[in-house]
Amino acid sequence: MSTTPDSAVRTYVAAHRETFLGDLAEWLRIPSVSADPERAADVRRSAEWLAAKLKETGFPVAEVWETPGAPAVFAEWPSDTADAPTVLVYGHHDVQPAALEDGWDGEPFEPRIHDGRMYGRGAADDKGQVFFHTLGVRAHLAATGRTAPAVHLKLLIEGEEESGSPHFADLVRARAGRLACDTVIVSDTGMWDEDTPTVCTGMRGLVDCQIDLYGPDQDIHSGSFGGSVPNPATEAARLAAALHDADGRVAIPGFYDGVVELTDRERALFARLPFDEERWLRTAMSYATSGEAGYSTLERVWARPTAEVNGIGGGYQGPGGKTIVPSSAQVKLSFRLVAGQDTERVRRLVADWVADRVPAGVRHEITFWGATRPCLTPLDHPALRAVTRAMGRAFGKEVLYTREGGSGPAADLQDVLDVPVLFLGISVPSDGWHSVNEKVEIDLLLKGVETSAYLWSEFTAL
């Protein structure tokens, strides 16, 4: 199978541990907050730092790619085996805003190591998980005696993920030729916990919208006119109430058409995860589970489509009462989608459903925002087996499978490049993504390095 001696990889990683952590700390000191216009120069500095470091690592090509927003970084290291597979690693170098006054125990952009953890904004999301590939590829070369990776290795590290990736799809389309590959590895996810190595096999898509409802031309007296003209606030409430049936299923006709159902094997693997529902509820700051009948909590979050009322309002909101029929109301909805659902089709279904339910005398407008497509890798896919074997070698135990309930730009890579997307991440829930005192477990970070070192030879064994 693989020709990468595990002991040689571990020896190399241990020998270069301190330099690796020092370089990562240097990168974390750059406050590359893409959402803050005042940090635009720092985001660019982050991209330039990474491109230079990738050159130093050995990548013969490392470029800063411009977008209408923040720059991305592209790197390429061709294999010396002509027919080797091509693998593209995706991640991002921008980070969430952070300030000491938010409640951090130390300056968020001055990384520190304590009790085997590196603290700092971006340590886990996503600079740490991007950076482990730099030491990983060097360990791969050292252990195999190669002068180039076993695969044609490419990296695309974007600079706007934390701002919704507004220019990412256009960048991928424009650079599709340079990005062409056989498989994408997304290193922007995590594991179940410190003791349970897992590989994510999919992410849900997203469609969201606002429905504005208009009745009278102005607020009118509820005594003189109430009960005799349509009330847009009432219709907003009716729309929200009609979104689900009694079994918690989305009641929009056609919504589930084409949904890829969970297999018995997937359900059995999900059930093996050490899931504590009471602990999960505490994390959710909630008091009971709810949702589509016939599915477990994890299945609902990871593998079933959903509809949520994100906001509803209209009419008088001040203190005391005001007896009116309001002139307008609005509802904000979001839909998480799974494999087999098309974002444009779901938009049409939602628009038709709203139009059918709004009564005469109420005018409505529906505004859709950006859409993200779902992505899913089947459990029997050869590339997934390569990732699973590499992680199993690094952790020395069986690797289980999860999915992500959220959404991300991975689907753009899948759709434009027409290749499978795999996920390789070592972050754990306690790492505090987007929160105060973000950190990464150093031992797990180094397991990520090992996994990366084994992975490229595993791909050639498929």
Buried (B, 14 or more C-beta within 10 A) or exposed (E): EBEBEBEBBBBBBEEBBEEBBEBBBEBBBBBBBBBEEEBBEBBBBBBBBBBEBBBEBBBEBBBBBEBEBBBBBBBBBBBEBEEBBBBBBBBBBBBBBBBEEEEBEEBBBBBBEEEEBBBBBBBBBBBBBBBBBBBBBBBBBBBBEBEBBBBBBBBBBBBBBBBBBBBBBEBBEBBEEBBBBBBBBBBBBBBBEEEBBBBBBBBBBBBBBBBBBBBBEEBBEBEEEEEEEBBBBBBBBBBBEEBBEEEBBBBBEEBBEEBBEBEEEBBEBBEEBEEEEEEBBEEEEEEEEEBBEEBBBBBBBBBBBBBBBEEBEBBEEEEEEEEBBBBBBBBBBBBBBBBBBBBEBBBEBBBEBBEEEBEEEBEBEBEBEEBBBBBBBEBEBEBBBBBBBBBBBBBEEEBBBBBBBEBBBBBBBBBBBEBBBBBBBBBBEEBBBEBBBBBBBBEBBBBBBBBBBBBBBBBBEB
